[in-house]
Amino acid sequence: QLYFRNAIMAFKCLTGRVPEYLSSQFIKREEISGRATRSSQMLNIPLFKSASGQRTFYYRTVSIWNSMDSCFKTLESVSAFKFNLKRKLVKDFMDS
């Protein structure tokens, strides 16, 4: 359930459906390096050395977003994102 909520929040942040103060925290790698590479559309992963830092909302959300398939990242609406994500999670659960 935590995965699902964080994935939805990441989608909202990256599609401008939340206030600016929240969405501005998520930085793409290309904004830092200035280069167009295969991973330039991924989010910059914060450097937390401690386990408690890696349990933060921000770290988990970035990790979840970077691990998602690109087909989820190009969806237009939150409802389509939720529907497709639920379908994938159920399929993954049934396959395991």
C-alpha positions, 0 to 999 in steps of 0.5 A: 500500500505504501508503494502504491501511495508513493507512486501516485504522489510521484506521478502527481509531483512530476505532472504538476498536480501538486503545489510548487513547493513539493514538485520542485523537490524532484529534480531530473538527472538532466537538470544536474548534468546538462547531458541527454543520456538514457537515464537523463529522464530519471530522478536524481537520487538523494544521497542518504547514507543512513538507513533512517534517511533511506526510509524518508518519503522523498528517498522512497518516492524517487526510488519507486519512480525510477524503477517504474516502467516508462509506460506509466510515466507517460500517462495523461491522468491520475485515474489512468495511472492508478488503474494501470498501476493496480492492474500491474500490481495484481498481475505481479502478485498473481504471477508470484 
